[in-house]
Amino acid sequence: MAHEHTLGHTIRFCGVGVHSGEKSTITLHPASAGYGIRFQRTDAAAGPIEIKAHVDQVSGVALATRLSSADQQYCVSTVEHLMAALFAFGIDNIIIEIDGSEVPIMDGSSAQFCEKIRQVGVVAQSPERKFLRLIDRVEVRHGSRWARLSPCSGDDLELSARIEFENPYIGVQDAEFKFGRDDFEVELAPARTFGFAWEVEELRRRGLAQGGSIDNAVVVSDEGILNPEGLRFDNEFVRHKLLDAVGDLYLAGVRIAGRYEANQPGHELNYKLVSALLAQTSAWYIDDATGAERLPSDSPAGFHSRLAI
C-alpha cells in the first residue's frame, strides 16, 4: 500500500460512550488525499467543530485518549479503538462526524469497526504514503513502567508488551504483533478493554465508566471473570494494551515504521512516548517512495504539548 488510502463508502456506528454513558453516532466519510484524519463535532451550535487526530490535540489520558478543539470547548474521547482500526486498514484520509463527546465503545474492542470497514473497503489515492522511520531509540519511563520506539526494517509497525497484575486472573502476560505478518482483525481487534469490579464505584464518582458494563468490557473480580462468555484469548488483557497502543501511536499524524516495546503500558505512557518522539527530531525522518526528507512542512517543528502530566 504505497499510496494514501481513504474509505470506500460512508459508514455509521451508534452506541454508548463507556465513560460518559451518553449515546452518540459517528459517521465515517471518505476524504480527499492529504486531508488526514479529522473529527467533526456536529452538535456544536455554531456549526461543525473540527478536531484533528493528532497528539498535539490530546487533552486527557485518564483510562482513554481524549482530543480537544483549539479553544478546548469541544472534545472527542475514547478515540483509540477507532484509530487502531483505521491504522490497520491503512486509512490515511477520513472525516469522522460525531454528535457527542465520546466515540461509542461498541463491544469494547475494534472488531465492529473493522467489520464495517472491511465491508466497504478502502480506495487508493494518488499521493505516495509517507512514513515516519526511526533511526534512533526514543524511550520514556515512569517508575518501573516504560515504553520505547526503535528502528526496524520495512514499512511495518511491530509491537510487544508485558503487563503484570497481582490479580491471579490476569497475572503476567506478554504479547507480540507485527503488521504485515500477523492478522490484526484476528489477533488484536477482538481484544476488549477491561476493568476491576471493585473500582467501578470510585470511577463513577470521578465521572468515568458511566456506560461501562460486561457488554463492553471484561470485568475482573476477586472471584474471576464476571463475563458469562469468558475471555476471547488467554492473554486478552495484554492484547488489548497492544490494540490501544496502535491507536495512540497513530496520533503521531503519520504511520510509524518502527518497533514499539513497553512494560505496563497505558494511554499516559503512550502519549508521553509520541510526544517525545515528535520532539526528538534527530531520531527519525519522513520517507516516501520519492525519497526522504527531514521535518516536512506539516511536521512538529513547532510541536507543543497541551497536556501537562
C-alpha positions in Angstrom: 0.0 0.0 0.0 2.5 2.6 -1.2 -0.2 5.2 -1.8 -2.5 7.1 0.6 -5.9 5.5 1.1 -9.4 6.5 2.1 -12.6 4.7 2.9 -14.6 3.1 0.1 -18.0 4.4 1.3 -19.7 6.2 4.2 -20.4 4.0 7.2 -22.1 4.8 10.5 -21.8 3.5 14.1 -24.2 4.1 17.1 -23.7 3.3 20.7 -22.9 4.4 24.2 -19.8 6.1 25.5 -18.1 3.9 28.1 -17.1 6.8 30.3 -19.8 9.4 29.6 -22.7 6.9 29.4 -24.1 9.1 26.6 -25.3 7.8 23.2 -23.6 9.0 20.1 -23.4 8.4 16.4 -20.2 8.6 14.4 -20.3 8.7 10.6 -17.1 8.0 8.7 -16.8 9.7 5.2 -14.1 9.3 2.6 -11.8 12.3 2.4 -9.6 13.7 -0.3 -5.9 13.0 -0.5 -3.8 14.9 2.0 -6.8 15.6 4.3 -5.6 13.4 7.2 -7.9 12.1 9.9 -10.2 14.7 11.5 -13.2 14.5 13.8 -16.0 17.0 13.4 -18.4 17.7 16.3 -21.7 18.1 14.5 -23.6 19.0 17.6 -22.0 22.4 18.1 -24.4 25.3 18.0 -22.1 27.4 15.8 -21.7 24.6 13.2 -19.3 21.7 13.0 -16.1 21.9 15.1 -13.0 20.2 13.7 -10.6 18.3 15.8 -7.5 16.9 14.2 -6.5 13.4 15.2 -3.0 14.4 16.4 -1.1 14.2 19.6 -1.0 18.0 19.9 -4.8 17.9 20.4 -4.6 15.5 23.3 -6.2 16.9 26.4 -6.7 13.8 28.6 -5.4 10.3 29.1 -7.4 9.1 32.1 -8.4 5.5 31.0 -8.9 6.7 27.4 -7.4 9.2 25.0 -9.3 12.5 24.6 -8.8 15.1 21.9 -9.9 18.7 22.2 -10.6 21.6 19.8 -8.2 24.5 19.7 -10.3 26.5 22.2 -10.7 23.5 24.4 -14.5 23.9 24.4 -15.2 20.6 22.5 -13.7 17.2 22.8 -13.8 13.7 21.5 -12.9 11.0 23.9 -12.0 7.3 23.6 -10.7 7.6 20.1 -8.0 4.8 20.4 -10.1 1.8 19.3 -11.3 3.5 16.1 -7.8 4.9 15.4 -6.4 1.4 15.7 -8.8 0.1 13.1 -8.0 3.0 10.7 -4.3 2.2 11.0 -4.9 -1.5 10.5 -6.8 -0.8 7.2 -4.3 1.7 6.0 -6.7 4.7 6.0 -4.8 8.0 5.8 -7.7 10.4 5.0 -11.1 10.3 6.6 -13.8 12.6 8.0 -15.3 11.4 11.3 -18.5 13.2 12.2 -19.7 12.7 15.7 -22.7 14.1 17.5 -21.4 13.8 21.0 -18.3 13.9 23.2 -17.2 10.2 23.1 -16.8 7.6 20.4 -19.1 4.7 21.0 -17.4 1.9 22.9 -19.2 -0.8 20.9 -18.2 -4.2 22.5 -15.0 -2.7 24.0 -12.7 -3.7 21.1 -12.0 -2.7 17.5 -13.8 -5.7 16.0 -17.0 -3.9 14.9 -15.2 -1.0 13.4 -13.1 -3.5 11.4 -16.1 -5.4 10.3 -17.8 -2.4 8.6 -14.6 -1.1 7.2 -14.0 -4.5 5.6 -17.4 -4.4 4.1 -17.0 -1.1 2.3 -13.3 -1.4 1.6 -10.6 1.2 1.0 -9.7 3.2 -2.1 -6.1 4.1 -3.2 -5.3 7.8 -3.8 -2.6 9.4 -5.9 -0.1 10.7 -3.4 2.6 8.4 -2.1 2.1 7.5 1.5 4.6 9.0 4.0 6.2 7.0 6.8 8.0 8.2 9.9 11.1 6.0 10.1 13.0 5.6 13.3 16.8 5.9 13.1 17.4 6.0 16.9 15.7 4.9 20.0 13.1 7.1 21.8 12.1 6.0 25.3 10.0 7.3 28.2 9.9 5.9 31.8 7.7 6.3 34.8 9.0 4.3 37.7 9.1 0.7 36.6 6.9 1.4 33.6 8.5 2.2 30.3 7.8 2.4 26.6 10.1 2.8 23.6 10.2 3.1 19.9 13.3 1.9 17.9 14.2 1.3 14.3 13.1 -1.8 12.3 13.3 -2.9 8.7 10.5 -2.3 6.3 7.3 -0.2 6.5 5.5 -2.1 9.2 4.9 -1.4 12.8 6.0 -4.1 15.3 4.7 -4.2 18.9 5.4 -6.1 22.0 4.3 -5.6 25.6 4.2 -7.1 29.1 1.7 -6.4 31.8 1.7 -7.6 35.4 -1.2 -7.6 37.9 -1.5 -9.1 41.3 -4.9 -10.4 40.4 -4.4 -14.1 39.6 -6.9 -13.9 36.7 -4.5 -11.6 34.9 -1.1 -12.1 36.4 1.9 -11.7 34.0 1.0 -11.6 30.3 3.2 -11.0 27.2 2.2 -10.4 23.6 3.8 -9.5 20.2 2.3 -8.4 17.0 3.7 -7.3 13.6 1.7 -5.6 10.8 2.4 -7.3 7.5 2.9 -10.6 9.2 0.0 -11.0 11.7 -3.7 -10.5 11.1 -5.0 -7.5 13.1 -8.6 -8.5 12.7 -7.9 -11.9 14.2 -5.2 -11.3 16.7 -5.8 -7.8 18.2 -9.1 -6.3 17.1 -11.4 -8.6 19.2 -9.4 -7.9 22.4 -11.7 -6.0 24.8 -10.9 -3.2 27.3 -11.0 -4.4 30.9 -11.6 -3.2 34.4 -11.9 -4.3 38.0 -15.3 -4.7 39.8 -14.0 -3.1 43.0 -13.0 0.1 41.1 -16.4 0.8 39.5 -17.9 2.8 42.3 -14.9 5.1 42.6 -14.6 5.5 38.8 -18.2 6.6 38.6 -17.7 9.1 41.4 -15.0 10.6 39.2 -17.3 10.7 36.2 -15.8 7.7 34.5 -17.2 4.3 33.5 -20.8 5.7 33.4 -21.6 3.4 30.4 -19.3 0.5 31.3 -20.8 -3.0 31.6 -20.0 -6.6 30.8 -21.4 -5.9 27.4 -18.5 -3.6 26.5 -15.6 -4.6 28.9 -14.1 -7.6 30.5 -14.8 -7.2 34.2 -12.5 -8.9 36.7 -13.3 -9.6 40.4 -11.6 -11.4 43.2 -13.6 -14.5 42.2 -12.8 -14.4 38.5 -14.1 -13.1 35.2 -17.6 -11.8 35.5 -18.5 -12.0 31.8 -20.5 -15.2 31.2 -18.8 -15.9 27.9 -15.3 -15.7 29.5 -12.2 -14.4 27.6 -11.7 -14.3 23.9 -7.9 -15.1 24.4 -5.9 -16.4 27.3 -3.9 -13.2 27.2 -6.8 -10.9 26.1 -5.7 -8.2 28.6 -2.2 -7.6 27.1 -3.5 -7.9 23.6 -5.9 -5.0 24.3 -2.9 -3.0 25.5 -1.3 -3.5 22.1 -4.6 -2.5 20.4 -4.6 0.7 22.4 -1.0 1.4 21.5 -1.7 1.1 17.8 -4.5 3.7 18.1 -2.4 6.0 20.3 0.7 5.8 18.1 -1.4 6.8 15.1 -1.8 10.2 16.7 1.7 10.9 15.5 -0.2 12.1 12.4 1.7 9.7 10.1 2.3 6.0 10.0 5.3 4.9 12.2 7.7 2.4 10.7 9.4 1.1 13.9 9.3 -1.2 16.8 7.2 -0.4 19.9 8.1 -2.2 23.2 6.5 -1.5 26.6 6.3 -2.7 30.2 3.0 -1.9 31.9 1.8 0.5 29.1 -1.2 2.7 29.1 -2.6 5.8 27.5 -0.5 8.2 29.5 2.8 6.4 28.7 1.8 6.2 25.0 1.0 9.9 25.0 4.4 10.7 26.5 6.2 8.4 24.0 4.6 10.0 20.9 5.3 13.5 22.3 8.9 12.6 23.0 9.2 11.1 19.5 8.0 14.2 17.7 10.2 16.4 19.9 13.3 14.3 19.2 13.6 15.1 15.6 17.1 13.6 15.3 15.6 10.1 15.9 13.5 9.9 12.7 12.9 11.1 9.2 9.9 11.2 6.9 10.1 9.0 3.9 8.0 8.1 0.9 8.6 6.3 -2.4 10.0 9.5 -4.0 12.8 9.9 -1.4 13.3 11.1 2.1 13.1 14.5 3.8 13.5 15.6 7.4 10.9 17.9 9.0 8.3 18.3 6.3 6.2 21.5 6.5 3.4 19.8 8.5 5.8 18.1 10.9 6.1 19.1 14.5 8.9 21.7 14.0 6.7 23.9 16.2 5.2 21.0 18.1 3.9 21.7 21.5 2.0 19.7 24.1 -1.1 21.0 25.8 -1.3 18.2 28.4 0.9 18.6 31.5 1.3 15.2 33.1 
